[in-house]
């Protein structure tokens, strides 16, 4: 047996290797422990064996905890090492899983806010991309003109018939294509026994190249034959199904036979030509209406549309300046007093900047883009505020976590990164949920917004903007909690002297006030929008819309047998009255000048709306006479008689209008009756001068007052039967005038519905946040509530104590929101000539409603806390 040494020592090379491997702050302790172990082993097993055992003991210390790390691993870049990032997200996941209610409120609130922002983003993208599908988007323009009538400059897109040829003849260097077109109107299109009403346009052949039609069959040159027709894909399918329609014959309005020469892909829904179901050659319209070439003064009627495509070298503004006086150079002296100015309206301005006032462009739908963009930003902000509020409300709970982590060496940057990682994780979950929400909501949203928006799954721009948008949301939502929570002092927290304090709650209160200020403003705005719509709807229109039908006729058959049709319908009891006109009761399609009356300023240019009607028109629509009489079959002189509205009388300054003589293009007329103003244009605009005269050859509109004594269904069946008898070639299609009138509010109703949708979501998100904050505050005050209950506080006392602060915050939000909303809404209403006022009750109702919603939100938590057994709450403390 080996004799023991007096002072045995471990191998130095092993200590040296340990010095290389073990971290310096562990080395002394490790070597000390090993040396003690070596002495014990040497006494027990001998020096040599102790050396081997010493080696094995030393090897056991070579593990990650003791191993020396490179200095760079402790540098600030350590914050973003893959391991730390993985660690951050692991801790964040555990925190979210541990606080399920908090996580649910945060993720749901953010998802709702992001879904709203995404929907609005898609809506704005659709608006901004309107017409952009056309390859020549940047070089297409429409010819428009300013003219001065009744002392005001008006702007219109209808132009005279000879304008197109004049542009080609004298300004052709600037234009690659000049395309004349009719308006897109419904026509009866017949194939065999199938007769449908479809919208189409008479247009020049170059339109197919200008609009870069995507041909499914045939070529873009299909309109060169005057008796041809090109169909959209949907119209072609409606008539021919899957069969090839090329070379098939169709009949237009039961009179014009045409042959299909091409089928093009449906024009996009977000384009100005989306209604154009088919194209007919411009020459065909001239053939069908030979009077177009024999007009006495073809520059006078403004009834057609003209589009141009500029040459590559041409500039819109310069070309517009060149054609400014094109009419002045060609029209007669009589028309010069209207001061016409022709200009180019670029396609990029058609949709978003289409409104003019006094000859100046004042905007258009771009206002809605800004409005909804602002709403989307605010709704998303509300969701971010929820995240901030809930995070800071939990500050005392997380204070110990922050204190301990700082005490063991975490620097503030690490804590900030940790809190931001939680924010990014919440936003990531919310983003996924928001995409699902958007996909679910899109059908409803499209119906409300009259859009066909789809998710842009394959668009890199969509994904890049969504990810960028999520990163910004995460930074905004996580910034305040990260900076606030990471600033806690560890000494105070661990000694138990840390209190968030009343001042710590101030930012949270400010954010709650901001949330409800936005929500209240949106609610007030929604109410005012609907009040304005209702105000215009209830405006007296000067006739009765109840039971009034409008039928548009494309063939002359009904007019040829009008007396017989009228007699049969009245005999059947289906109708009270029937009459023809050139315009429907809800609109005025024609205006005219050339009036002279006693006392008129000879230099004054006038433009009156007018309509040619048959006898009984007044009885049919139910207009109301202020003076004089209606047209009568008993007076042959009524062929040169006029019925005028009261605005026309005021405009002309006639004291005794009935029987007052006037001339219309030098032909003598006289006024036989004055009626109350009829609203035939925008219900928000002032009424224009309007007159009616007897039609020489009927009109394209049939007006029918159905008999209120029998059911509507029965009346319609009888009317259909009679119309089928005298006009078998036309489908029986009609519109109720009250429904047509309601469409005048389409834009406002749509904006109102969208605003309501966003307002409800804004209030819901705000209440969700309020609910979360209230729950944490109730939890924080558990001990106080228990003591108060032991001392005799009632449930009402506790409820009042917990609700009071929130009520005060909402009151403050209302005081801020009320004047702000009044300022903006008053400015919005100013653009309407006929507008409602902003009543006090809107503010009272909104304030009361918001207060009730707040109390309902907070009360659940307050009552729950108030009903808690005080013994449990005090024992828990």
Protein Blocks (a to p, Z undefined) as FASTA:
>chain_A
ZZddfbdcddfklmmmmmmmpcfklmmmmmmmmmmmmmmmmmmnojklmmmmmmmmmmmm
mcfklpccdfklmmmklmmgmklmmmmmmmmmmmmmmmmmlmmmmmmmmmmmmmmmmmmm
mmmmmmmmgoklpmklmmgccddddddeehiacddfbdcfklmmmmmmmmmmmpmbdcdd
dddddddddehjbccddddddddfklmmmnopacfbdcfklmmpmkbccddfklmmmmno
macfehiacdeehlaccddfbdcddddfkbcklmmmbccdfklmmmmmmmlmmcfblmlp
ccbdcdddddfkbcfklmmmmmmmmmmmmmcfklmmnopacddddfklmmmmmcceehia
ebjjklmmmmmmmmmmmmmmmmmmmmmmmmmmmmmmmmmmmmmmmmnopafklmmmmmmm
mmmmmmmmmmmmmmmmmmmmmmmmmmmnopacdddfklmklmmmmmmmmmmmmmmmmmmm
mmmmmmpcfklmmnopacebjmlmmmmmmmmmmmmmmmmmmmmmmmmmmmmmmmmmmpce
hiafehpacdddfbfklmmmmmmmmmmmmmnomambdcddfbdfkbcfbdcehiacehia
fkbccddddddddehklmmnopacfbhcdddfklmklmmcccddfklmmmnopablghpa
cdeehiacddfbdcddddfbdfkbccddddddddfklpfbdcddddfkbcfklmmmmmmm
mmmmmmmmbccddddfklmmmmmmmmmmmmmmmmmmmmmmmmmmmmmmmmmmmmmmmmmm
mmmmmmmmmnopafklmmmmmmmmmmmmmmmmmmmmmmmmmmmmmmmmmmpmbdcdddfk
lmmmmmmmmmmmmmmmmmmmmmmmmmpcfklmmmmZZ
